[in-house]
Amino acid sequence: MKIGRRRSNIEIIADMLRLGEAGKTEIMYSANMSYFQLHKYLNLLLQLKLIDKVMVGNPIVTYRVTRKGLRLLRNIDNIRQMLDLGEED
């Protein structure tokens, strides 16, 4: 990761989708985002049906990537690879 470079919306979404299934706290820390960003992106991904909200218990909730989300993640990774936008040494 380049120091001082901000991630694009697509990079943040890809980081969230890569988690597969996780709770809010794990997503927030793993994708390195603020609480405000977390809610903004969770709402977007839910609205676009890229993730599903899964009730694991009361009040435990996790978010799981859908088939559509996995398809998007594969496409993002393919585009990054084609453009050689992966992390540099």
N, CA, C and O atoms as a GROMACS GRO file, in nm:
protein
  356
    1MET      N    1   0.084  -0.118   0.000
    1MET     CA    2   0.000   0.000   0.000
    1MET      C    3   0.088   0.124   0.000
    1MET      O    4   0.186   0.131   0.074
    2LYS      N    5   0.054   0.219  -0.082
    2LYS     CA    6   0.131   0.342  -0.090
    2LYS      C    7   0.094   0.433   0.028
    2LYS      O    8  -0.024   0.451   0.058
    3ILE      N    9   0.194   0.488   0.092
    3ILE     CA   10   0.173   0.578   0.206
    3ILE      C   11   0.116   0.710   0.154
    3ILE      O   12   0.164   0.764   0.053
    4GLY      N   13   0.015   0.761   0.223
    4GLY     CA   14  -0.040   0.892   0.187
    4GLY      C   15  -0.142   0.887   0.075
    4GLY      O   16  -0.200   0.991   0.042
    5ARG      N   17  -0.165   0.772   0.016
    5ARG     CA   18  -0.260   0.761  -0.094
    5ARG      C   19  -0.395   0.717  -0.040
    5ARG      O   20  -0.403   0.620   0.035
    6ARG      N   21  -0.498   0.787  -0.076
    6ARG     CA   22  -0.633   0.751  -0.033
    6ARG      C   23  -0.688   0.640  -0.120
    6ARG      O   24  -0.663   0.636  -0.240
    7ARG      N   25  -0.763   0.550  -0.058
    7ARG     CA   26  -0.825   0.442  -0.134
    7ARG      C   27  -0.949   0.494  -0.205
    7ARG      O   28  -1.018   0.583  -0.156
    8SER      N   29  -0.975   0.436  -0.320
    8SER     CA   30  -1.096   0.471  -0.394
    8SER      C   31  -1.215   0.398  -0.332
    8SER      O   32  -1.197   0.305  -0.254
    9ASN      N   33  -1.335   0.441  -0.368
    9ASN     CA   34  -1.456   0.372  -0.322
    9ASN      C   35  -1.454   0.226  -0.362
    9ASN      O   36  -1.495   0.140  -0.284
   10ILE      N   37  -1.406   0.198  -0.481
   10ILE     CA   38  -1.402   0.060  -0.530
   10ILE      C   39  -1.305  -0.024  -0.446
   10ILE      O   40  -1.333  -0.140  -0.418
   11GLU      N   41  -1.193   0.033  -0.407
   11GLU     CA   42  -1.097  -0.040  -0.324
   11GLU      C   43  -1.156  -0.070  -0.186
   11GLU      O   44  -1.135  -0.178  -0.132
   12ILE      N   45  -1.229   0.024  -0.131
   12ILE     CA   46  -1.292   0.004   0.000
   12ILE      C   47  -1.398  -0.106  -0.011
   12ILE      O   48  -1.406  -0.194   0.075
   13ILE      N   49  -1.480  -0.099  -0.115
   13ILE     CA   50  -1.583  -0.202  -0.136
   13ILE      C   51  -1.518  -0.339  -0.152
   13ILE      O   52  -1.564  -0.437  -0.093
   14ALA      N   53  -1.412  -0.348  -0.231
   14ALA     CA   54  -1.343  -0.476  -0.251
   14ALA      C   55  -1.288  -0.528  -0.118
   14ALA      O   56  -1.298  -0.647  -0.090
   15ASP      N   57  -1.230  -0.440  -0.037
   15ASP     CA   58  -1.177  -0.481   0.094
   15ASP      C   59  -1.288  -0.538   0.181
   15ASP      O   60  -1.267  -0.637   0.251
   16MET      N   61  -1.406  -0.478   0.176
   16MET     CA   62  -1.519  -0.527   0.255
   16MET      C   63  -1.569  -0.662   0.203
   16MET      O   64  -1.598  -0.752   0.281
   17LEU      N   65  -1.579  -0.675   0.072
   17LEU     CA   66  -1.630  -0.798   0.012
   17LEU      C   67  -1.535  -0.916   0.035
   17LEU      O   68  -1.579  -1.030   0.046
   18ARG      N   69  -1.404  -0.888   0.042
   18ARG     CA   70  -1.305  -0.994   0.062
   18ARG      C   71  -1.322  -1.064   0.196
   18ARG      O   72  -1.273  -1.176   0.212
   19LEU      N   73  -1.388  -1.002   0.291
   19LEU     CA   74  -1.405  -1.061   0.423
   19LEU      C   75  -1.502  -1.179   0.423
   19LEU      O   76  -1.499  -1.261   0.515
   20GLY      N   77  -1.586  -1.189   0.322
   20GLY     CA   78  -1.680  -1.301   0.314
   20GLY      C   79  -1.798  -1.284   0.407
   20GLY      O   80  -1.906  -1.246   0.363
   21GLU      N   81  -1.777  -1.310   0.535
   21GLU     CA   82  -1.882  -1.289   0.635
   21GLU      C   83  -1.816  -1.236   0.761
   21GLU      O   84  -1.719  -1.293   0.811
   22ALA      N   85  -1.871  -1.127   0.813
   22ALA     CA   86  -1.811  -1.064   0.931
   22ALA      C   87  -1.912  -0.971   0.997
   22ALA      O   88  -2.010  -0.929   0.935
   23GLY      N   89  -1.886  -0.940   1.122
   23GLY     CA   90  -1.966  -0.842   1.195
   23GLY      C   91  -1.913  -0.702   1.170
   23GLY      O   92  -1.810  -0.683   1.106
   24LYS      N   93  -1.986  -0.604   1.220
   24LYS     CA   94  -1.949  -0.464   1.198
   24LYS      C   95  -1.807  -0.430   1.245
   24LYS      O   96  -1.731  -0.367   1.173
   25THR      N   97  -1.774  -0.474   1.366
   25THR     CA   98  -1.642  -0.440   1.422
   25THR      C   99  -1.530  -0.499   1.338
   25THR      O  100  -1.432  -0.431   1.309
   26GLU      N  101  -1.545  -0.625   1.299
   26GLU     CA  102  -1.442  -0.689   1.217
   26GLU      C  103  -1.428  -0.620   1.083
   26GLU      O  104  -1.317  -0.599   1.034
   27ILE      N  105  -1.540  -0.584   1.022
   27ILE     CA  106  -1.535  -0.514   0.893
   27ILE      C  107  -1.464  -0.380   0.910
   27ILE      O  108  -1.377  -0.344   0.831
   28MET      N  109  -1.503  -0.306   1.013
   28MET     CA  110  -1.447  -0.172   1.035
   28MET      C  111  -1.295  -0.178   1.051
   28MET      O  112  -1.223  -0.098   0.990
   29TYR      N  113  -1.246  -0.272   1.132
   29TYR     CA  114  -1.102  -0.281   1.155
   29TYR      C  115  -1.028  -0.345   1.038
   29TYR      O  116  -0.921  -0.298   1.001
   30SER      N  117  -1.083  -0.450   0.981
   30SER     CA  118  -1.015  -0.518   0.870
   30SER      C  119  -1.008  -0.431   0.744
   30SER      O  120  -0.908  -0.433   0.672
   31ALA      N  121  -1.114  -0.355   0.719
   31ALA     CA  122  -1.115  -0.268   0.602
   31ALA      C  123  -1.060  -0.128   0.634
   31ALA      O  124  -1.059  -0.040   0.548
   32ASN      N  125  -1.015  -0.110   0.758
   32ASN     CA  126  -0.953   0.016   0.801
   32ASN      C  127  -1.039   0.137   0.769
   32ASN      O  128  -1.002   0.224   0.690
   33MET      N  129  -1.155   0.141   0.832
   33MET     CA  130  -1.249   0.250   0.805
   33MET      C  131  -1.308   0.304   0.935
   33MET      O  132  -1.303   0.238   1.039
   34SER      N  133  -1.364   0.423   0.927
   34SER     CA  134  -1.428   0.484   1.042
   34SER      C  135  -1.569   0.427   1.058
   34SER      O  136  -1.621   0.361   0.968
   35TYR      N  137  -1.630   0.454   1.173
   35TYR     CA  138  -1.767   0.408   1.200
   35TYR      C  139  -1.864   0.471   1.099
   35TYR      O  140  -1.955   0.404   1.051
   36PHE      N  141  -1.843   0.598   1.069
   36PHE     CA  142  -1.927   0.668   0.970
   36PHE      C  143  -1.915   0.601   0.833
   36PHE      O  144  -2.016   0.574   0.768
   37GLN      N  145  -1.792   0.574   0.790
   37GLN     CA  146  -1.771   0.508   0.660
   37GLN      C  147  -1.835   0.370   0.659
   37GLN      O  148  -1.898   0.330   0.560
   38LEU      N  149  -1.820   0.297   0.769
   38LEU     CA  150  -1.876   0.163   0.779
   38LEU      C  151  -2.025   0.164   0.748
   38LEU      O  152  -2.072   0.085   0.667
   39HIS      N  153  -2.098   0.252   0.813
   39HIS     CA  154  -2.243   0.257   0.792
   39HIS      C  155  -2.279   0.303   0.651
   39HIS      O  156  -2.374   0.252   0.590
   40LYS      N  157  -2.204   0.397   0.599
   40LYS     CA  158  -2.227   0.444   0.462
   40LYS      C  159  -2.212   0.328   0.363
   40LYS      O  160  -2.297   0.308   0.277
   41TYR      N  161  -2.103   0.253   0.375
   41TYR     CA  162  -2.076   0.145   0.280
   41TYR      C  163  -2.166   0.024   0.305
   41TYR      O  164  -2.208  -0.041   0.209
   42LEU      N  165  -2.195  -0.009   0.431
   42LEU     CA  166  -2.286  -0.120   0.457
   42LEU      C  167  -2.422  -0.093   0.394
   42LEU      O  168  -2.480  -0.182   0.330
   43ASN      N  169  -2.473   0.028   0.411
   43ASN     CA  170  -2.602   0.062   0.352
   43ASN      C  171  -2.598   0.051   0.200
   43ASN      O  172  -2.692   0.000   0.140
   44LEU      N  173  -2.491   0.098   0.138
   44LEU     CA  174  -2.476   0.091  -0.007
   44LEU      C  175  -2.472  -0.055  -0.054
   44LEU      O  176  -2.542  -0.092  -0.148
   45LEU      N  177  -2.389  -0.137   0.012
   45LEU     CA  178  -2.374  -0.276  -0.028
   45LEU      C  179  -2.504  -0.354  -0.007
   45LEU      O  180  -2.537  -0.441  -0.088
   46LEU      N  181  -2.577  -0.324   0.100
   46LEU     CA  182  -2.707  -0.388   0.122
   46LEU      C  183  -2.806  -0.348   0.014
   46LEU      O  184  -2.879  -0.431  -0.040
   47GLN      N  185  -2.809  -0.219  -0.017
   47GLN     CA  186  -2.902  -0.167  -0.118
   47GLN      C  187  -2.876  -0.229  -0.255
   47GLN      O  188  -2.969  -0.260  -0.329
   48LEU      N  189  -2.748  -0.248  -0.288
   48LEU     CA  190  -2.710  -0.306  -0.418
   48LEU      C  191  -2.714  -0.458  -0.417
   48LEU      O  192  -2.685  -0.522  -0.518
   49LYS      N  193  -2.750  -0.516  -0.302
   49LYS     CA  194  -2.758  -0.662  -0.285
   49LYS      C  195  -2.624  -0.731  -0.308
   49LYS      O  196  -2.617  -0.841  -0.361
   50LEU      N  197  -2.516  -0.662  -0.267
   50LEU     CA  198  -2.382  -0.720  -0.274
   50LEU      C  199  -2.350  -0.795  -0.145
   50LEU      O  200  -2.261  -0.881  -0.143
   51ILE      N  201  -2.424  -0.762  -0.038
   51ILE     CA  202  -2.413  -0.835   0.089
   51ILE      C  203  -2.553  -0.856   0.144
   51ILE      O  204  -2.647  -0.786   0.109
   52ASP      N  205  -2.565  -0.955   0.232
   52ASP     CA  206  -2.690  -0.981   0.304
   52ASP      C  207  -2.663  -0.964   0.452
   52ASP      O  208  -2.553  -0.990   0.501
   53LYS      N  209  -2.765  -0.919   0.524
   53LYS     CA  210  -2.760  -0.909   0.669
   53LYS      C  211  -2.807  -1.042   0.725
   53LYS      O  212  -2.917  -1.088   0.692
   54VAL      N  213  -2.726  -1.105   0.809
   54VAL     CA  214  -2.757  -1.237   0.863
   54VAL      C  215  -2.773  -1.226   1.014
   54VAL      O  216  -2.682  -1.182   1.084
   55MET      N  217  -2.890  -1.267   1.065
   55MET     CA  218  -2.915  -1.268   1.209
   55MET      C  219  -2.859  -1.398   1.265
   55MET      O  220  -2.911  -1.506   1.237
   56VAL      N  221  -2.752  -1.388   1.344
   56VAL     CA  222  -2.686  -1.504   1.401
   56VAL      C  223  -2.745  -1.536   1.538
   56VAL      O  224  -2.747  -1.652   1.580
   57GLY      N  225  -2.791  -1.436   1.606
   57GLY     CA  226  -2.849  -1.451   1.739
   57GLY      C  227  -2.918  -1.321   1.773
   57GLY      O  228  -2.937  -1.236   1.687
   58ASN      N  229  -2.955  -1.307   1.897
   58ASN     CA  230  -3.018  -1.181   1.937
   58ASN      C  231  -2.926  -1.109   2.033
   58ASN      O  232  -2.911  -1.158   2.145
   59PRO      N  233  -2.865  -1.002   2.001
   59PRO     CA  234  -2.881  -0.914   1.885
   59PRO      C  235  -2.767  -0.927   1.785
   59PRO      O  236  -2.736  -0.829   1.717
   60ILE      N  237  -2.704  -1.042   1.773
   60ILE     CA  238  -2.585  -1.058   1.690
   60ILE      C  239  -2.621  -1.064   1.542
   60ILE      O  240  -2.705  -1.143   1.500
   61VAL      N  241  -2.554  -0.977   1.465
   61VAL     CA  242  -2.575  -0.967   1.321
   61VAL      C  243  -2.440  -0.976   1.251
   61VAL      O  244  -2.341  -0.918   1.296
   62THR      N  245  -2.436  -1.049   1.140
   62THR     CA  246  -2.318  -1.046   1.054
   62THR      C  247  -2.363  -1.010   0.913
   62THR      O  248  -2.482  -1.009   0.882
   63TYR      N  249  -2.266  -0.980   0.830
   63TYR     CA  250  -2.293  -0.944   0.691
   63TYR      C  251  -2.218  -1.042   0.604
   63TYR      O  252  -2.099  -1.065   0.622
   64ARG      N  253  -2.290  -1.100   0.507
   64ARG     CA  254  -2.235  -1.205   0.421
   64ARG      C  255  -2.240  -1.160   0.276
   64ARG      O  256  -2.339  -1.104   0.230
   65VAL      N  257  -2.132  -1.185   0.204
   65VAL     CA  258  -2.124  -1.151   0.062
   65VAL      C  259  -2.218  -1.240  -0.017
   65VAL      O  260  -2.225  -1.361   0.007
   66THR      N  261  -2.291  -1.180  -0.110
   66THR     CA  262  -2.382  -1.254  -0.198
   66THR      C  263  -2.307  -1.300  -0.323
   66THR      O  264  -2.191  -1.263  -0.345
   67ARG      N  265  -2.374  -1.381  -0.404
   67ARG     CA  266  -2.314  -1.422  -0.533
   67ARG      C  267  -2.283  -1.300  -0.619
   67ARG      O  268  -2.179  -1.293  -0.685
   68LYS      N  269  -2.374  -1.205  -0.617
   68LYS     CA  270  -2.352  -1.081  -0.693
   68LYS      C  271  -2.228  -1.008  -0.641
   68LYS      O  272  -2.150  -0.955  -0.720
   69GLY      N  273  -2.211  -1.006  -0.509
   69GLY     CA  274  -2.093  -0.943  -0.448
   69GLY      C  275  -1.965  -1.014  -0.487
   69GLY      O  276  -1.864  -0.949  -0.515
   70LEU      N  277  -1.968  -1.148  -0.489
   70LEU     CA  278  -1.850  -1.224  -0.530
   70LEU      C  279  -1.815  -1.199  -0.676
   70LEU      O  280  -1.698  -1.190  -0.712
   71ARG      N  281  -1.919  -1.188  -0.759
   71ARG     CA  282  -1.897  -1.159  -0.901
   71ARG      C  283  -1.830  -1.022  -0.917
   71ARG      O  284  -1.736  -1.007  -0.995
   72LEU      N  285  -1.879  -0.924  -0.842
   72LEU     CA  286  -1.820  -0.790  -0.848
   72LEU      C  287  -1.675  -0.794  -0.802
   72LEU      O  288  -1.588  -0.733  -0.865
   73LEU      N  289  -1.648  -0.864  -0.693
   73LEU     CA  290  -1.511  -0.873  -0.641
   73LEU      C  291  -1.418  -0.936  -0.744
   73LEU      O  292  -1.307  -0.887  -0.765
   74ARG      N  293  -1.462  -1.043  -0.809
   74ARG     CA  294  -1.380  -1.105  -0.914
   74ARG      C  295  -1.352  -1.006  -1.027
   74ARG      O  296  -1.240  -0.999  -1.077
   75ASN      N  297  -1.455  -0.931  -1.067
   75ASN     CA  298  -1.436  -0.832  -1.174
   75ASN      C  299  -1.340  -0.722  -1.132
   75ASN      O  300  -1.255  -0.681  -1.212
   76ILE      N  301  -1.352  -0.674  -1.011
   76ILE     CA  302  -1.259  -0.571  -0.961
   76ILE      C  303  -1.117  -0.625  -0.964
   76ILE      O  304  -1.026  -0.558  -1.012
   77ASP      N  305  -1.097  -0.747  -0.911
   77ASP     CA  306  -0.963  -0.806  -0.909
   77ASP      C  307  -0.908  -0.826  -1.050
   77ASP      O  308  -0.790  -0.803  -1.074
   78ASN      N  309  -0.994  -0.869  -1.144
   78ASN     CA  310  -0.949  -0.886  -1.283
   78ASN      C  311  -0.907  -0.755  -1.346
   78ASN      O  312  -0.805  -0.748  -1.414
   79ILE      N  313  -0.984  -0.650  -1.323
   79ILE     CA  314  -0.952  -0.519  -1.378
   79ILE      C  315  -0.821  -0.467  -1.319
   79ILE      O  316  -0.735  -0.416  -1.391
   80ARG      N  317  -0.808  -0.481  -1.188
   80ARG     CA  318  -0.683  -0.436  -1.122
   80ARG      C  319  -0.562  -0.510  -1.179
   80ARG      O  320  -0.457  -0.451  -1.203
   81GLN      N  321  -0.579  -0.641  -1.200
   81GLN     CA  322  -0.470  -0.722  -1.254
   81GLN      C  323  -0.438  -0.679  -1.397
   81GLN      O  324  -0.321  -0.668  -1.434
   82MET      N  325  -0.540  -0.656  -1.478
   82MET     CA  326  -0.519  -0.616  -1.617
   82MET      C  327  -0.450  -0.480  -1.625
   82MET      O  328  -0.367  -0.458  -1.714
   83LEU      N  329  -0.483  -0.392  -1.534
   83LEU     CA  330  -0.423  -0.258  -1.532
   83LEU      C  331  -0.298  -0.251  -1.448
   83LEU      O  332  -0.234  -0.146  -1.438
   84ASP      N  333  -0.262  -0.366  -1.386
   84ASP     CA  334  -0.146  -0.376  -1.300
   84ASP      C  335  -0.152  -0.271  -1.187
   84ASP      O  336  -0.056  -0.200  -1.160
   85LEU      N  337  -0.270  -0.265  -1.122
   85LEU     CA  338  -0.287  -0.170  -1.013
   85LEU      C  339  -0.273  -0.236  -0.877
   85LEU      O  340  -0.310  -0.179  -0.774
   86GLY      N  341  -0.218  -0.357  -0.877
   86GLY     CA  342  -0.196  -0.427  -0.751
   86GLY      C  343  -0.091  -0.355  -0.669
   86GLY      O  344  -0.031  -0.258  -0.715
   87GLU      N  345  -0.070  -0.402  -0.548
   87GLU     CA  346   0.029  -0.340  -0.460
   87GLU      C  347   0.167  -0.356  -0.518
   87GLU      O  348   0.203  -0.461  -0.570
   88GLU      N  349   0.242  -0.250  -0.507
   88GLU     CA  350   0.379  -0.252  -0.558
   88GLU      C  351   0.475  -0.276  -0.444
   88GLU      O  352   0.447  -0.242  -0.329
   89ASP      N  353   0.591  -0.335  -0.476
   89ASP     CA  354   0.694  -0.362  -0.374
   89ASP      C  355   0.757  -0.236  -0.325
   89ASP      O  356   0.845  -0.240  -0.239
   0.00000   0.00000   0.00000
